[in-house]
Amino acid sequence: MRGANTGLPAVVVCLWLVNSGVLARMEGTLAASEKLVYQSQSLCAGEQDYVQRRKQVVLDSLSSLEMNCTADSVPHIALLASGGGQRAAVALVGSLHQMHHEGLLDTLLYFGGVSGSTWSMASLYSDPQWSRNMEAAESRLSGPGVKLEEALGWLGERSKEEHFSLTDVWGVLTSAGIMKQMDIRHLSDEASRNATNPYPIYCAIEKHCYTNGPIEGKWFEVSPHEAGFTEMGLFVETSYLGSKFQNGELLEKKPEMDMVKLQGVLGCALAHEEVVRDFIPPWLNVPEYVDSATQEYLRTYNTLDKIIALTKSTVDEPAPWSALDELQKTLGDKVNHNESALLESKTLEERKGVFQQWSQELLAAVETWTQSLEEGAFKTHVSLLTKQILPLVMRWEWGTTPNFLYQYQDSPVPTCLRTKESFHLVDAGLLINVAYPSFLGDKRDIDLIIAPEYSAGNMFETLTLARDYAAEVQKPFPEIGETVLQDRDWPKDCYVFEGKGKEPTIVYMPLFNRQNCKDAEEFKAKMEEFSTFQPPFNQEKIKFLLETAKANMKNNKETLLREINKAAVRRQSKRSLLCPVSDSCL
């Protein structure tokens, strides 16, 4: 024991306080107690408390896996599931189920998601013990859906609110038709839970900053304790997201959005006009035809088509289902009917008028179909649905949320945020289809990221986008070699990108790969078969995705164990460098 007069223990303790963020958190907690809108690049007190309790669960798990670790050197491991619509939502459950079976699930400190993976996260966390009960989570995917009338009841209540939008429609239909439940709890309800499950971080982007603003205004994260802009470090408590603020002062407290609406916010890729380009029928896919009027027309069609498909999944009686199917085909026939000869004879301004007319005809077709239904409960429900939805389709409003940074003066805020009373939160997958931004840098100080990849499109794109994002915001990210990118058309089932220094190590695991696809052609076929924007999957597809994701985790158990152990050693090394005399560090 060193004598008290040397001063060394005090220095060591101070270094530990600084390194662990305790001092910064104390300052951040004080600031948060004084102001509802606050700025901090450290963990809030609630997250810090949860993470500390969760570390004991992780420590016990590592011990059961015969990995040496001490309470003060528990590795920070995050599972970051990619987006990918229902493909991601279903496959994620399979991945987690297998991790539980292999004894790996409780090694996770954090769980982050975007887009379709957040649908599963929202569903999972409705059970406070979900990580002990993965069988129930899996069986729910194959269970009966929520009835249309229940979904409409929720939608009717939301329609009375000031910021009712297509996000509400999308949220209720994905909840009811895909995740098979209506979860009306609030995310902040989880703030007081025990640490049975990894700490969840849900991610979105702000639509206008994504299109025209600086990078610090793009990425948005929501946890049980706080919601705000990751790079600026500007937050409110989650229960205040949706309340009205001006210059950091609360003007009106509004109810917190429930998990149904939050699912709509987090998983609404259709909200951005660029997505329409993926749905252009061949006859219209001519550069001179694809302008803003064309996109509005296709936007109208695609929104109606997806809403009808989701509504079909809430209906189990043959006659209503067939009626919805007939409407879907009628709209599809209208859009796919080749009218290029008509357009060729029109001027640019005249074509604009034609597309506007066609958009109105699509809406009119829905109205006519609704009126033609036989009198009864189904017609009543559908009439209510179309009455609420059709005006929203024309306004094209998504994710409207009162802006807590409106006229905020205490720190620099991008103009795209400071000058608007509302902002628009939409699918983060439009920027990066994995929640990397929330887990880079010192705030959460992640050692290992396990990244199951369920995305459509180019493999490795989420990694290269995250790498470029990290470079722009000057945060550490492991090297992604150009040689690896040559595998994009037929990837392996697992890659390890080893972090150096403060970089996290990433275990990257493509869903479809060389283990389950014999060649690049089969890989491409699987990606198309399970494409993102299609009607809800049947039971056969759901089972296939679950089993595929489970096999991928099972086949790579040894790799995961090795990297988890390396993460524990790495954390211990960091600790040893800071505190060479362990007794002085505890």
SVG drawing of the C-alpha trace seen along z (x, -y; Angstrom):
<svg xmlns="http://www.w3.org/2000/svg" viewBox="-75 -32 80 57">
<polyline fill="none" stroke="black" stroke-width="0.4" points="0.0,0.0 1.4,-3.4 1.4,-6.1 -1.3,-8.7 1.4,-11.5 2.5,-10.3 -0.7,-11.5 -0.7,-8.6 -4.0,-7.0 -5.8,-10.3 -4.3,-10.7 -5.2,-7.2 -8.7,-7.6 -9.1,-10.9 -7.8,-9.3 -10.4,-6.5 -13.2,-9.0 -12.2,-10.9 -11.8,-7.7 -15.1,-6.2 -16.9,-9.4 -18.2,-9.7 -17.1,-13.4 -18.6,-14.2 -21.8,-12.4 -22.0,-14.3 -21.8,-17.5 -24.3,-16.2 -26.7,-15.1 -26.6,-18.5 -27.2,-20.2 -30.1,-17.9 -31.7,-18.6 -31.6,-22.3 -32.8,-22.2 -35.2,-20.0 -33.1,-20.4 -29.5,-19.7 -26.2,-19.0 -23.9,-16.2 -21.5,-13.8 -21.6,-11.4 -24.0,-8.8 -27.0,-10.1 -27.4,-9.0 -30.2,-6.5 -28.3,-4.8 -25.1,-4.7 -27.1,-3.0 -28.7,-0.5 -25.3,0.4 -23.6,0.9 -26.3,3.3 -26.2,5.0 -22.5,5.6 -23.1,8.0 -25.3,10.1 -22.5,10.0 -19.9,10.9 -21.9,13.9 -22.3,14.9 -18.6,14.7 -17.9,16.7 -20.2,19.5 -18.3,19.4 -15.1,19.9 -13.7,16.5 -11.7,14.7 -13.0,11.2 -13.3,8.9 -16.1,6.6 -14.2,3.5 -13.1,4.9 -16.4,6.2 -16.2,5.7 -18.6,3.4 -20.3,5.6 -23.1,4.4 -25.3,6.3 -26.2,3.9 -28.9,5.5 -29.3,4.0 -32.6,2.9 -34.3,4.7 -38.1,4.7 -39.7,7.9 -36.6,9.9 -34.6,8.1 -37.4,8.3 -37.8,12.0 -34.2,13.0 -33.2,11.0 -35.4,13.1 -33.7,16.2 -30.3,14.8 -31.1,13.9 -32.8,17.2 -29.6,19.0 -27.4,16.7 -29.6,17.6 -29.2,21.3 -25.4,21.0 -25.2,19.0 -24.0,15.8 -27.0,13.5 -26.1,12.3 -22.7,11.2 -24.4,8.2 -24.3,4.9 -26.1,3.0 -28.6,3.7 -29.1,1.2 -31.4,1.2 -32.6,-0.7 -35.6,-0.2 -37.0,3.3 -34.8,4.5 -36.5,1.9 -39.8,3.6 -38.5,6.7 -36.8,4.8 -40.1,3.0 -41.9,6.4 -39.2,8.1 -39.0,5.4 -42.7,5.6 -41.7,8.7 -39.4,7.5 -37.9,11.0 -37.6,11.5 -33.9,12.6 -35.0,15.6 -38.1,16.3 -37.0,16.4 -39.4,19.2 -42.4,16.9 -40.9,14.2 -40.4,16.6 -43.9,18.2 -45.5,14.7 -44.2,14.3 -46.3,17.2 -49.3,16.5 -52.6,14.8 -52.4,11.2 -54.2,8.3 -57.7,7.8 -58.4,4.9 -60.9,3.3 -58.4,3.1 -55.8,1.5 -58.5,-1.0 -59.4,-1.8 -55.9,-2.9 -55.7,-4.8 -59.0,-6.6 -57.5,-7.9 -54.3,-9.0 -56.3,-10.9 -57.5,-13.3 -53.9,-14.4 -52.3,-17.5 -49.5,-15.6 -51.4,-12.7 -49.5,-11.4 -48.7,-8.4 -46.3,-7.4 -49.2,-6.5 -50.8,-4.4 -47.5,-2.6 -46.8,-2.0 -50.2,-0.4 -50.2,1.8 -46.7,3.1 -47.4,3.7 -50.6,5.5 -49.8,7.3 -46.1,8.1 -45.2,8.2 -48.7,9.5 -49.2,7.2 -50.3,3.8 -47.8,2.5 -49.2,-0.7 -46.6,-1.1 -44.1,-3.9 -40.3,-3.5 -39.7,-5.5 -41.5,-2.9 -38.4,-0.7 -36.3,-3.2 -37.1,-1.6 -36.7,2.0 -34.1,4.4 -31.1,5.2 -32.3,8.6 -31.9,7.5 -29.3,5.5 -29.7,1.7 -31.7,0.7 -31.0,-2.2 -33.4,-2.9 -32.3,-5.1 -33.8,-7.4 -32.7,-10.4 -34.2,-13.8 -35.6,-14.1 -34.7,-17.6 -31.2,-17.6 -30.7,-14.3 -31.5,-15.9 -30.0,-19.4 -28.3,-19.8 -25.0,-19.1 -24.0,-15.7 -24.5,-16.6 -28.2,-17.2 -28.9,-13.9 -28.6,-11.0 -31.2,-10.7 -31.3,-8.1 -34.0,-7.2 -33.4,-5.1 -35.6,-4.5 -34.0,-7.6 -33.3,-10.2 -33.9,-11.1 -31.8,-13.4 -29.1,-14.1 -26.1,-11.9 -23.4,-14.1 -24.6,-17.4 -25.2,-15.7 -28.5,-17.6 -31.2,-15.6 -34.5,-15.6 -35.8,-12.9 -37.7,-10.4 -41.0,-11.2 -40.6,-14.8 -40.1,-13.8 -43.2,-15.2 -43.8,-18.0 -43.6,-21.6 -40.5,-23.7 -39.2,-27.1 -35.6,-28.2 -35.2,-25.2 -38.3,-26.1 -41.3,-23.8 -44.4,-25.4 -46.8,-22.4 -46.3,-18.9 -47.7,-16.3 -48.2,-12.6 -45.2,-10.5 -45.7,-8.5 -46.4,-4.8 -44.4,-1.9 -46.8,-1.4 -46.2,-5.0 -42.5,-4.7 -42.3,-1.6 -43.8,-3.7 -41.2,-6.4 -38.3,-4.1 -39.2,-1.8 -40.8,-4.1 -38.3,-4.0 -41.2,-4.9 -41.2,-8.3 -38.3,-9.4 -38.9,-10.2 -35.7,-8.5 -37.2,-5.1 -39.8,-5.6 -37.1,-5.0 -37.0,-1.3 -40.7,-0.9 -40.7,-2.5 -42.5,-0.2 -40.4,0.5 -42.5,-1.6 -42.0,-4.7 -38.3,-4.0 -37.2,-6.6 -35.1,-9.6 -37.3,-12.2 -40.4,-10.9 -39.1,-10.6 -39.6,-14.0 -41.3,-15.3 -44.8,-14.7 -44.0,-11.1 -42.5,-10.5 -45.6,-11.9 -47.8,-9.5 -45.6,-6.5 -45.4,-7.6 -49.2,-7.6 -49.4,-4.1 -46.7,-2.5 -48.1,-3.9 -51.6,-2.6 -50.2,0.8 -48.2,1.3 -51.0,0.2 -53.4,2.6 -50.9,5.5 -50.5,4.8 -54.2,4.5 -54.7,7.9 -52.5,9.4 -55.0,8.2 -57.9,9.9 -58.5,13.7 -61.9,14.1 -61.7,15.1 -64.2,12.6 -62.6,9.4 -59.1,10.7 -60.2,11.4 -61.8,7.9 -58.5,6.3 -56.6,8.4 -58.9,7.3 -58.2,3.7 -54.5,4.2 -54.6,5.8 -56.8,3.0 -54.3,0.3 -51.4,2.4 -53.0,2.8 -53.5,-1.0 -49.8,-1.7 -48.4,1.0 -50.5,0.2 -48.2,-1.2 -49.1,-4.8 -45.8,-5.9 -47.5,-6.8 -49.8,-9.3 -46.8,-10.9 -44.8,-11.2 -47.4,-13.5 -47.4,-15.8 -45.2,-18.8 -43.5,-18.7 -46.2,-20.8 -48.9,-18.7 -47.3,-15.5 -47.3,-17.0 -51.1,-17.5 -51.5,-13.9 -49.6,-12.4 -51.7,-14.6 -54.8,-13.3 -53.6,-9.7 -52.8,-10.2 -56.4,-11.4 -57.7,-8.4 -55.9,-6.0 -57.5,-7.6 -60.8,-7.6 -60.5,-3.9 -60.0,-3.2 -63.1,-5.3 -65.2,-3.5 -64.0,-0.1 -64.9,-1.1 -68.5,-2.1 -69.0,1.1 -68.4,3.3 -71.4,5.1 -72.8,3.4 -71.4,4.7 -68.5,4.5 -65.8,4.8 -67.1,1.9 -67.5,-0.2 -63.8,0.5 -62.5,-0.1 -64.5,-3.3 -62.9,-4.6 -59.5,-3.6 -59.8,-5.2 -61.3,-8.4 -58.2,-8.7 -55.5,-7.6 -56.4,-9.2 -55.9,-12.9 -52.6,-11.9 -51.3,-10.3 -51.9,-13.6 -50.2,-15.6 -47.3,-13.1 -46.5,-13.9 -44.4,-11.5 -42.8,-11.5 -44.0,-15.0 -42.7,-15.7 -42.6,-18.9 -39.0,-20.2 -37.4,-20.5 -34.6,-22.6 -36.9,-25.2 -35.2,-28.6 -32.7,-27.0 -29.9,-29.4 -27.7,-27.7 -25.5,-26.0 -25.1,-26.0 -27.9,-24.2 -28.2,-23.8 -30.7,-26.1 -32.7,-23.1 -33.6,-22.4 -33.4,-25.7 -36.0,-27.5 -38.7,-24.9 -41.4,-24.2 -41.5,-20.5 -39.0,-18.1 -39.6,-14.9 -38.1,-11.6 -37.8,-8.8 -36.1,-5.5 -32.3,-5.7 -31.6,-3.0 -31.8,-5.8 -28.5,-7.0 -26.8,-4.0 -28.7,-0.7 -27.0,0.2 -26.9,-1.9 -23.1,-2.4 -23.2,-6.2 -24.7,-5.8 -22.0,-3.3 -18.8,-5.1 -16.5,-7.1 -16.0,-7.5 -19.6,-7.9 -20.4,-4.1 -16.8,-3.1 -17.6,0.2 -15.0,2.9 -16.9,5.4 -19.8,5.0 -21.7,8.1 -23.4,7.0 -25.8,9.5 -26.4,8.1 -30.0,8.4 -29.8,5.5 -30.8,5.7 -28.6,4.2 -24.8,4.2 -23.1,6.2 -20.6,4.3 -22.3,1.0 -23.3,0.5 -19.7,0.9 -18.3,-1.5 -21.0,-4.1 -20.3,-3.8 -16.5,-4.1 -17.0,-7.3 -19.4,-8.7 -16.9,-7.9 -14.2,-9.7 -16.4,-12.8 -17.2,-13.0 -13.6,-12.0 -14.4,-8.9 -12.4,-5.6 -13.5,-2.8 -11.7,0.3 -10.1,0.6 -12.3,2.2 -9.9,3.6 -10.7,3.3 -10.0,7.0 -13.0,7.9 -15.3,5.8 -14.7,8.0 -16.9,10.6 -20.0,8.4 -21.8,10.6 -21.2,13.8 -20.1,13.1 -18.7,15.4 -20.9,16.1 -18.6,14.2 -15.9,11.5 -13.9,10.0 -12.7,6.4 -10.3,6.0 -10.2,2.7 -6.9,1.1 -6.5,-1.4 -10.0,-2.9 -11.6,-1.3 -14.2,1.3 -13.8,4.8 -16.7,5.7 -18.0,9.2 -20.0,8.9 -22.4,11.7 -24.4,11.6 -27.7,13.5 -27.3,15.0 -23.8,16.2 -21.5,19.0 -22.7,21.4 -26.4,21.3 -26.0,20.2 -24.0,22.3 -23.0,19.4 -23.5,15.7 -26.5,16.5 -28.3,18.2 -27.3,15.4 -28.9,12.9 -32.0,15.0 -32.4,15.2 -32.0,11.5 -34.8,11.0 -37.0,13.7 -36.9,11.9 -36.8,8.4 -37.7,5.6 -40.8,4.1 -43.2,7.0 -46.4,8.3 -46.0,9.8 -44.2,13.2 -46.1,16.4 -45.3,19.0 -43.0,20.9 -40.8,17.8 -40.9,16.9 -39.6,20.3 -36.9,20.3 -35.6,16.9 -35.6,18.0 -33.7,21.2 -31.2,19.5 -30.4,16.9 -30.0,19.5 -27.7,21.6 -25.5,18.5 -25.1,17.9 -24.5,21.6 -21.9,22.0 -19.9,19.0 -20.2,19.7 -16.4,20.3 -15.6,17.0 -17.9,15.1 -16.5,16.8 -12.9,15.9 -13.8,12.3 -15.8,12.0 -12.8,13.3 -10.5,10.9 -12.8,8.0 -12.6,9.0 -8.8,9.1 -8.7,5.8 -10.9,4.2 -8.6,5.6 -5.6,4.2 -7.2,0.7 -7.8,1.0 -4.3,2.0 -2.8,-0.8 -4.9,-3.3 -4.5,-1.7 -1.2,0.4 -1.9,1.1 -5.2,2.8 -5.9,2.2 -5.7,-1.5 -8.2,-1.3 -11.0,0.5"/>
</svg>
